[in-house]
Amino acid sequence: MIARAAYRVRQFLHTVLAPLRRAELEGLEPLLPAAQWALFRRMPLADQRHGLAVYRALRARGVQQPDLLAAALLHDAGKGAVRLRLPLRVAAVLLKRIAPRLWERVSSGPPRGWRRPFVLYRRHAAIGAQWAAEAGCSALTVRLIGEHEEPPGSDVLLSLLRQADEDS
């Protein structure tokens, strides 16, 4: 648990301190047509960086499946529906990991009042899937984005995405 927490602190510092360089984006535009590229670029910088890390993790494992790679880049696009300030984002991540029942209560129901950011954060996969569909992503990419927070079961592509997401 301590090693995982230390990893998350390093990940956070890298995300906050490191700007996204043009060279990091080279070669990605052919993978994402214009509307999908625009969706990626609309994502908060931290989520763009994380999407790139998930993409790279899959590429390092030899993955070449274009729908899965597109899902890697766009899987957190729905987090753009709620621009969680850092303290709320940290609270959401901690609640989800440490107090899942409390997370369940604060992130359920209509997105109103003080719960709004938590409800939208919890629904980011469904929101991102809708946006991906509107941007013209394939049905497979949309499904992977929409289900990336769910247990993968026997779905190999979803398992690969979840593992890369957890490791990145």
VOPAGU-2260 file (C-alpha; in pm, 1 decimal, decimal comma):
REM VOPAGU-2260
SITE   aa  ch    i         X         Y         Z
SITE  MET   A    0       0,0       0,0       0,0
SITE  ILE   A    1     286,0     240,4      81,3
SITE  ALA   A    2     458,7     161,5    -248,6
SITE  ARG   A    3     132,9     232,5    -435,0
SITE  ALA   A    4      89,1     562,7    -248,0
SITE  ALA   A    5     448,3     663,5    -328,1
SITE  TYR   A    6     387,9     576,1    -692,8
SITE  ARG   A    7      74,9     795,2    -697,9
SITE  VAL   A    8     268,0    1087,3    -543,3
SITE  ARG   A    9     538,4    1056,6    -812,8
SITE  GLN   A   10     269,2    1030,9   -1081,2
SITE  PHE   A   11      99,9    1341,4    -944,4
SITE  LEU   A   12     422,8    1544,3    -933,2
SITE  HIS   A   13     509,4    1444,9   -1288,9
SITE  THR   A   14     160,9    1539,9   -1406,1
SITE  VAL   A   15     165,1    1877,9   -1235,8
SITE  LEU   A   16     523,8    1975,1   -1307,3
SITE  ALA   A   17     584,1    1840,8   -1658,0
SITE  PRO   A   18     431,8    2028,1   -1950,5
SITE  LEU   A   19     310,0    1830,9   -2249,7
SITE  ARG   A   20     565,6    1870,3   -2529,3
SITE  ARG   A   21     485,3    1862,7   -2900,4
SITE  ALA   A   22     729,4    1574,1   -2950,1
SITE  GLU   A   23     520,3    1360,9   -2712,5
SITE  LEU   A   24     220,8    1397,4   -2944,4
SITE  GLU   A   25     399,8    1312,9   -3268,8
SITE  GLY   A   26     247,7    1021,6   -3452,4
SITE  LEU   A   27     -82,6    1028,0   -3264,0
SITE  GLU   A   28    -287,0    1239,1   -3504,2
SITE  PRO   A   29    -323,8     958,2   -3764,2
SITE  LEU   A   30    -466,3     735,2   -3489,5
SITE  LEU   A   31    -734,4     992,2   -3400,9
SITE  PRO   A   32    -928,2    1163,8   -3682,2
SITE  ALA   A   33    -988,9    1538,5   -3644,8
SITE  ALA   A   34   -1294,3    1527,6   -3416,0
SITE  GLN   A   35   -1132,6    1266,8   -3190,6
SITE  TRP   A   36    -805,9    1461,3   -3184,0
SITE  ALA   A   37   -1006,1    1769,8   -3080,2
SITE  LEU   A   38   -1166,5    1566,5   -2798,9
SITE  PHE   A   39    -823,1    1457,7   -2679,0
SITE  ARG   A   40    -689,4    1814,9   -2686,8
SITE  ARG   A   41    -996,6    1939,7   -2490,7
SITE  MET   A   42    -910,4    1707,7   -2205,1
SITE  PRO   A   43    -738,3    1861,4   -1902,4
SITE  LEU   A   44    -359,9    1843,2   -1935,9
SITE  ALA   A   45    -328,1    1585,2   -1657,3
SITE  ASP   A   46    -576,2    1357,9   -1834,6
SITE  GLN   A   47    -399,3    1403,3   -2169,9
SITE  ARG   A   48     -72,4    1308,8   -2004,4
SITE  HIS   A   49    -233,5    1007,8   -1837,6
SITE  GLY   A   50    -393,3     897,6   -2167,3
SITE  LEU   A   51     -50,8     914,6   -2330,9
SITE  ALA   A   52      96,8     704,2   -2049,9
SITE  VAL   A   53    -174,5     439,3   -2092,5
SITE  TYR   A   54    -120,6     444,5   -2471,2
SITE  ARG   A   55     255,6     400,2   -2425,2
SITE  ALA   A   56     206,7     118,0   -2174,5
SITE  LEU   A   57      -7,2     -68,1   -2427,5
SITE  ARG   A   58     241,0      -2,5   -2709,9
SITE  ALA   A   59     522,7    -130,5   -2486,6
SITE  ARG   A   60     324,8    -454,5   -2451,0
SITE  GLY   A   61     309,1    -483,8   -2828,6
SITE  VAL   A   62     -52,6    -374,1   -2867,6
SITE  GLN   A   63    -131,5    -245,8   -3216,6
SITE  GLN   A   64    -512,3    -269,1   -3212,3
SITE  PRO   A   65    -619,3      84,2   -3319,2
SITE  ASP   A   66    -953,3      87,4   -3134,9
SITE  LEU   A   67    -784,7      -8,6   -2808,3
SITE  LEU   A   68    -509,5     249,6   -2859,0
SITE  ALA   A   69    -769,1     520,3   -2928,9
SITE  ALA   A   70    -954,5     416,5   -2612,5
SITE  ALA   A   71    -629,0     444,7   -2417,5
SITE  LEU   A   72    -587,2     805,4   -2526,6
SITE  LEU   A   73    -951,6     901,2   -2469,6
SITE  HIS   A   74   -1063,4     683,0   -2177,1
SITE  ASP   A   75   -1073,9     974,7   -1930,3
SITE  ALA   A   76   -1219,7    1235,0   -2168,2
SITE  GLY   A   77   -1539,3    1243,6   -1960,7
SITE  LYS   A   78   -1349,1    1389,4   -1665,7
SITE  GLY   A   79   -1362,2    1713,4   -1863,0
SITE  ALA   A   80   -1734,0    1732,5   -1772,9
SITE  VAL   A   81   -1624,9    1833,4   -1426,3
SITE  ARG   A   82   -1304,0    2022,9   -1377,8
SITE  LEU   A   83   -1226,0    1894,5   -1033,0
SITE  ARG   A   84    -988,8    2118,4    -847,9
SITE  LEU   A   85    -693,7    1931,2    -708,7
SITE  PRO   A   86    -823,2    1889,6    -350,5
SITE  LEU   A   87   -1154,1    1744,4    -474,1
SITE  ARG   A   88    -977,8    1513,9    -718,6
SITE  VAL   A   89    -752,2    1386,2    -442,1
SITE  ALA   A   90   -1057,2    1339,9    -218,2
SITE  ALA   A   91   -1237,6    1144,7    -492,0
SITE  VAL   A   92    -941,6     913,0    -553,5
SITE  LEU   A   93    -885,9     854,5    -181,3
SITE  LEU   A   94   -1253,4     795,7    -104,2
SITE  LYS   A   95   -1281,6     550,1    -390,9
SITE  ARG   A   96    -980,1     351,9    -267,2
SITE  ILE   A   97   -1003,9     385,9     110,8
SITE  ALA   A   98   -1375,1     430,4     182,1
SITE  PRO   A   99   -1568,3     274,3    -106,0
SITE  ARG   A  100   -1902,2     278,7      79,2
SITE  LEU   A  101   -1868,8     648,5     154,6
SITE  TRP   A  102   -1762,6     706,8    -208,6
SITE  GLU   A  103   -2074,4     520,6    -316,7
SITE  ARG   A  104   -2293,2     756,6    -110,1
SITE  VAL   A  105   -2132,9    1087,2    -210,4
SITE  SER   A  106   -2107,1    1000,4    -579,8
SITE  SER   A  107   -2459,6     866,0    -631,4
SITE  GLY   A  108   -2783,0    1037,8    -718,1
SITE  PRO   A  109   -2851,7    1350,6    -918,8
SITE  PRO   A  110   -2549,7    1574,2    -989,6
SITE  ARG   A  111   -2661,5    1863,7    -768,8
SITE  GLY   A  112   -2512,9    2071,3    -492,5
SITE  TRP   A  113   -2187,0    1976,9    -329,1
SITE  ARG   A  114   -2213,0    1619,7    -468,0
SITE  ARG   A  115   -2219,7    1736,4    -831,0
SITE  PRO   A  116   -1844,9    1707,8    -896,2
SITE  PHE   A  117   -1828,0    1364,8    -734,3
SITE  VAL   A  118   -2130,3    1231,9    -926,5
SITE  LEU   A  119   -1991,7    1357,6   -1258,3
SITE  TYR   A  120   -1645,4    1223,0   -1174,8
SITE  ARG   A  121   -1799,7     883,3   -1104,2
SITE  ARG   A  122   -1991,2     896,7   -1434,7
SITE  HIS   A  123   -1689,9    1007,0   -1639,1
SITE  ALA   A  124   -1664,9     677,2   -1828,0
SITE  ALA   A  125   -2023,1     700,8   -1957,4
SITE  ILE   A  126   -1982,9    1070,2   -2035,8
SITE  GLY   A  127   -1654,9    1004,3   -2216,7
SITE  ALA   A  128   -1812,1     720,8   -2414,9
SITE  GLN   A  129   -2091,9     951,2   -2527,6
SITE  TRP   A  130   -1844,0    1219,0   -2632,8
SITE  ALA   A  131   -1631,0     958,5   -2812,0
SITE  ALA   A  132   -1935,5     837,7   -3004,4
SITE  GLU   A  133   -2019,5    1196,4   -3099,1
SITE  ALA   A  134   -1659,5    1239,9   -3217,3
SITE  GLY   A  135   -1696,0     940,2   -3448,0
SITE  CYS   A  136   -1505,1     673,9   -3254,4
SITE  SER   A  137   -1571,4     312,6   -3344,3
SITE  ALA   A  138   -1830,0     115,9   -3147,5
SITE  LEU   A  139   -1545,8     -85,2   -2990,0
SITE  THR   A  140   -1357,0     225,4   -2876,6
SITE  VAL   A  141   -1678,1     371,4   -2733,2
SITE  ARG   A  142   -1750,6      48,1   -2545,4
SITE  LEU   A  143   -1397,9      26,9   -2403,5
SITE  ILE   A  144   -1415,7     387,0   -2282,4
SITE  GLY   A  145   -1760,5     334,3   -2132,9
SITE  GLU   A  146   -1660,7      16,7   -1949,9
SITE  HIS   A  147   -1303,8      97,4   -1844,4
SITE  GLU   A  148   -1406,3     143,4   -1479,3
SITE  GLU   A  149   -1599,2    -187,5   -1470,8
SITE  PRO   A  150   -1450,3    -528,8   -1391,8
SITE  PRO   A  151   -1324,4    -663,0   -1726,3
SITE  GLY   A  152   -1442,3   -1021,3   -1689,3
SITE  SER   A  153   -1316,8   -1224,1   -1984,4
SITE  ASP   A  154   -1284,8    -927,4   -2223,8
SITE  VAL   A  155    -917,8    -932,7   -2323,4
SITE  LEU   A  156    -908,8    -579,1   -2466,5
SITE  LEU   A  157   -1083,5    -432,0   -2162,6
SITE  SER   A  158    -843,1    -621,4   -1935,8
SITE  LEU   A  159    -547,0    -478,2   -2124,4
SITE  LEU   A  160    -688,4    -123,9   -2099,1
SITE  ARG   A  161    -763,8    -155,4   -1727,0
SITE  GLN   A  162    -420,1    -296,7   -1648,7
SITE  ALA   A  163    -243,1     -21,3   -1842,9
SITE  ASP   A  164    -468,2     237,1   -1675,5
SITE  GLU   A  165    -388,3     105,7   -1327,7
SITE  ASP   A  166     -15,9      90,9   -1402,6
SITE  SER   A  167       6,5     439,2   -1555,8
